[in-house]
Amino acid sequence: MKGIEILPLTGVPEIRPGDDLAGLISRSTRHWLRAGDILVVTHKIISKAEGRIVDLDTVEPSALAKRFAAEHGKDPRQIEVVLRESRRIVRMDRGVIISETHHGFVCANAGVDASNVPGTESVCLLPVDPDASARRLRERISELTNFDLPVIVSDSFGRAWRFGITDVAVGVAGMASLADYRGGKDPHGNSLEASVLAVADELAAAAELVMGKTDGVPVAIIRGYDYERVAGSGKDLLMPPERDMFR
């Protein structure tokens, strides 16, 4: 059985709005990329390059944001940004907002995050369309490096029944997000009826092990995984409303 390698990409500088992210990544990878490699990129540097940074001094909080912030010792401006980034509030409790974003992700605080953002008065949002961001990055990096590289855009999500956070794929381009084993058989001859693996999430989580939260490594290369070569989409990982037992 062939194993995989997960390689951290160092040397990517602090990203600012308008930076040529594909060019910066390509210059850091071009001498050691191989055919079949997969790029995992944290959404934070994509959001920064795309200008998805909000200056909290420009935010006027609503009455709801002020009330919730006062009850839980939070910044009402940041709460207001979370509310604006939410399509639907799932729960507001203990100072945390669980919401459905406009993308369809259900996560804490609509993905609004102040970590790894310079200064104390700014927050970072998710990309407007993470799949489109992944496609653009893939096309440009593949053009610059002459390697056809799938791209996974990752973010850290909590889990309803498990403690701790793990990275998941919020955008995908160039590979299948899921591996569907339904209809096959296990080594004992049993039929597989519900085995659909979220491989893009698994790869995103694996990549985070070498990127870390405080190490300043926003990109990783995964080598040796035999992915399915299709257009790909992070939306494939979202549970359809009609199958969501907890909505």
C-alpha positions as CSV (number, residue, x, y, z in Angstrom):
1,M,0.0,0.0,0.0
2,K,1.3,3.4,-1.0
3,G,1.5,6.1,1.7
4,I,1.1,9.9,1.4
5,E,3.4,12.8,2.3
6,I,2.2,16.1,3.8
7,L,4.7,18.9,3.2
8,P,4.5,22.4,4.7
9,L,5.1,25.3,2.4
10,T,7.2,27.9,4.1
11,G,8.2,31.3,2.8
12,V,4.7,32.7,2.0
13,P,4.7,36.3,3.3
14,E,1.9,38.1,5.1
15,I,-0.8,38.6,2.5
16,R,-2.5,41.9,1.9
17,P,-5.5,42.8,-0.2
18,G,-4.6,42.7,-3.9
19,D,-1.5,40.5,-3.6
20,D,-0.8,38.0,-6.3
21,L,-1.4,35.0,-4.2
22,A,-0.9,32.5,-7.0
23,G,2.4,34.1,-7.9
24,L,3.6,34.0,-4.3
25,I,2.7,30.4,-3.9
26,S,4.1,29.4,-7.3
27,R,7.5,31.0,-6.5
28,S,7.7,29.0,-3.3
29,T,6.7,25.7,-4.8
30,R,8.1,25.6,-8.4
31,H,11.3,23.7,-7.6
32,W,9.8,20.8,-5.7
33,L,6.3,20.2,-7.1
34,R,5.6,16.8,-8.6
35,A,2.8,15.5,-10.8
36,G,-0.2,14.4,-8.7
37,D,0.4,16.8,-5.9
38,I,-2.5,18.5,-4.2
39,L,-2.4,22.0,-2.7
40,V,-4.2,22.8,0.5
41,V,-4.5,26.5,1.1
42,T,-6.0,28.1,4.2
43,H,-9.0,30.3,3.4
44,K,-7.4,33.1,5.5
45,I,-4.8,34.1,2.9
46,I,-7.3,33.9,0.1
47,S,-9.7,36.1,2.0
48,K,-6.9,38.6,2.7
49,A,-5.9,38.7,-0.9
50,E,-9.5,39.2,-2.0
51,G,-10.0,42.0,0.5
52,R,-12.4,40.1,2.8
53,I,-11.2,42.1,5.8
54,V,-13.6,44.3,7.8
55,D,-12.4,47.3,9.8
56,L,-14.6,47.1,12.9
57,D,-14.4,50.9,13.3
58,T,-16.7,51.0,10.2
59,V,-19.4,48.7,11.7
60,E,-22.5,50.1,13.4
61,P,-23.9,47.3,15.6
62,S,-27.6,46.5,15.6
63,A,-29.7,46.3,18.8
64,L,-29.5,42.5,18.7
65,A,-25.7,42.6,18.4
66,K,-25.5,45.1,21.3
67,R,-27.7,43.0,23.5
68,F,-25.9,39.7,22.8
69,A,-22.5,41.3,23.2
70,A,-23.4,42.9,26.5
71,E,-24.7,39.6,27.9
72,H,-21.6,37.7,27.0
73,G,-18.8,40.3,27.1
74,K,-18.2,40.4,23.4
75,D,-17.5,43.2,20.9
76,P,-20.9,44.2,19.5
77,R,-19.2,45.2,16.2
78,Q,-17.9,41.7,15.6
79,I,-21.2,40.2,16.6
80,E,-22.9,42.5,14.0
81,V,-20.4,41.2,11.3
82,V,-21.3,37.7,12.2
83,L,-25.0,38.4,11.9
84,R,-24.5,40.0,8.5
85,E,-22.6,37.0,7.3
86,S,-25.4,34.6,8.4
87,R,-28.2,33.4,6.3
88,R,-29.8,31.7,9.3
89,I,-29.1,31.6,13.0
90,V,-29.1,28.1,14.3
91,R,-28.4,29.0,18.0
92,M,-27.1,31.8,20.0
93,D,-25.8,30.7,23.4
94,R,-22.8,31.0,25.8
95,G,-21.3,33.8,23.7
96,V,-21.2,31.7,20.6
97,I,-23.4,32.1,17.5
98,I,-23.9,28.9,15.4
99,S,-25.2,30.0,12.0
100,E,-25.7,29.0,8.4
101,T,-23.6,31.2,6.2
102,H,-24.7,32.5,2.8
103,H,-22.6,29.7,1.3
104,G,-24.6,27.0,3.2
105,F,-21.9,26.2,5.9
106,V,-23.2,25.7,9.4
107,C,-20.4,26.8,11.7
108,A,-19.5,29.0,14.7
109,N,-19.7,32.8,14.2
110,A,-20.3,32.4,10.4
111,G,-16.6,31.9,9.8
112,V,-15.8,35.4,11.0
113,D,-12.4,35.3,12.7
114,A,-9.9,37.7,14.2
115,S,-7.0,35.3,14.5
116,N,-4.0,35.7,12.2
117,V,-5.2,39.1,11.1
118,P,-2.9,42.1,11.7
119,G,-4.1,44.6,14.3
120,T,-6.8,44.4,16.9
121,E,-9.6,46.2,15.0
122,S,-10.2,43.9,12.0
123,V,-11.8,40.6,11.3
124,C,-11.5,38.2,8.4
125,L,-14.5,36.8,6.5
126,L,-14.8,33.7,4.4
127,P,-14.3,34.2,0.6
128,V,-17.5,35.1,-1.2
129,D,-17.3,31.9,-3.3
130,P,-14.6,29.5,-2.0
131,D,-15.0,27.2,-5.0
132,A,-14.5,30.0,-7.4
133,S,-11.4,31.1,-5.4
134,A,-10.1,27.6,-5.6
135,R,-10.7,27.4,-9.4
136,R,-8.9,30.7,-10.0
137,L,-6.0,29.8,-7.8
138,R,-5.7,26.3,-9.4
139,E,-5.8,27.7,-13.0
140,R,-3.2,30.4,-12.3
141,I,-0.8,28.2,-10.3
142,S,-1.1,25.4,-12.9
143,E,-0.3,27.9,-15.6
144,L,2.8,29.3,-13.7
145,T,4.2,25.9,-12.7
146,N,3.1,23.6,-15.6
147,F,1.6,21.2,-13.1
148,D,-2.1,20.4,-13.0
149,L,-2.7,20.9,-9.3
150,P,-6.0,20.4,-7.5
151,V,-6.6,23.0,-4.8
152,I,-8.5,22.6,-1.5
153,V,-9.4,25.7,0.4
154,S,-9.6,24.9,4.1
155,D,-11.0,26.4,7.3
156,S,-11.3,25.2,10.9
157,F,-14.8,24.0,12.0
158,G,-16.1,22.6,15.3
159,R,-18.2,19.4,15.4
160,A,-21.5,18.9,17.1
161,W,-20.6,15.7,18.9
162,R,-16.9,15.9,19.2
163,F,-14.6,18.2,21.2
164,G,-12.0,20.3,19.4
165,I,-11.8,21.8,15.9
166,T,-10.5,20.3,12.7
167,D,-9.9,21.7,9.3
168,V,-12.5,21.0,6.5
169,A,-12.7,21.8,2.9
170,V,-14.8,24.9,2.1
171,G,-13.7,25.1,-1.5
172,V,-12.4,22.5,-4.0
173,A,-11.2,22.6,-7.6
174,G,-9.7,19.9,-9.7
175,M,-10.6,16.8,-7.7
176,A,-13.6,15.0,-6.3
177,S,-14.6,16.0,-2.8
178,L,-16.2,12.6,-2.0
179,A,-15.2,9.0,-2.6
180,D,-18.4,6.9,-3.1
181,Y,-18.0,3.3,-2.2
182,R,-21.7,2.4,-2.2
183,G,-22.5,-0.7,-4.2
184,G,-19.1,-2.2,-3.6
185,K,-18.2,-4.9,-1.1
186,D,-15.8,-5.0,1.9
187,P,-13.1,-7.7,2.3
188,H,-15.7,-10.0,3.9
189,G,-18.1,-9.7,1.0
190,N,-20.6,-7.4,2.8
191,S,-22.3,-4.8,0.6
192,L,-21.4,-1.2,1.3
193,E,-24.6,0.9,1.5
194,A,-23.6,4.1,3.2
195,S,-19.9,4.5,2.7
196,V,-19.3,7.9,1.2
197,L,-16.0,9.4,2.4
198,A,-15.4,13.1,2.6
199,V,-11.9,12.9,1.2
200,A,-11.5,16.6,0.7
201,D,-12.2,17.2,4.4
202,E,-9.8,14.4,5.4
203,L,-7.1,15.9,3.3
204,A,-7.7,19.4,4.7
205,A,-7.5,18.0,8.2
206,A,-4.3,16.1,7.4
207,A,-2.7,19.2,5.9
208,E,-3.4,21.2,9.1
209,L,-1.1,18.9,11.0
210,V,1.9,20.5,9.3
211,M,0.4,24.0,8.9
212,G,-0.6,24.6,12.5
213,K,-2.5,27.5,14.0
214,T,0.4,29.6,15.1
215,D,3.3,28.6,12.8
216,G,2.6,30.9,9.9
217,V,2.4,28.1,7.3
218,P,-0.8,28.7,5.2
219,V,-0.1,26.2,2.4
220,A,0.6,22.5,2.3
221,I,1.3,20.0,-0.4
222,I,-0.2,16.5,-0.2
223,R,1.7,14.0,-2.2
224,G,0.8,10.4,-3.1
225,Y,-3.0,10.5,-2.7
226,D,-4.7,9.0,-5.8
227,Y,-7.6,11.5,-6.2
228,E,-10.4,11.4,-8.8
229,R,-9.7,14.0,-11.5
230,V,-12.9,15.9,-11.9
231,A,-13.9,19.6,-11.7
232,G,-14.7,19.3,-8.0
233,S,-16.7,21.5,-5.6
234,G,-16.8,22.1,-1.9
235,K,-20.6,22.3,-2.2
236,D,-20.7,18.6,-2.7
237,L,-19.8,18.2,1.0
238,L,-22.9,20.2,2.2
239,M,-25.8,18.1,3.5
240,P,-28.9,18.7,1.4
241,P,-31.7,20.2,3.5
242,E,-34.1,17.3,2.7
243,R,-31.5,14.9,4.3
244,D,-30.6,17.1,7.2
245,M,-32.0,15.4,10.3
246,F,-31.0,18.3,12.6
247,R,-32.2,21.3,10.7
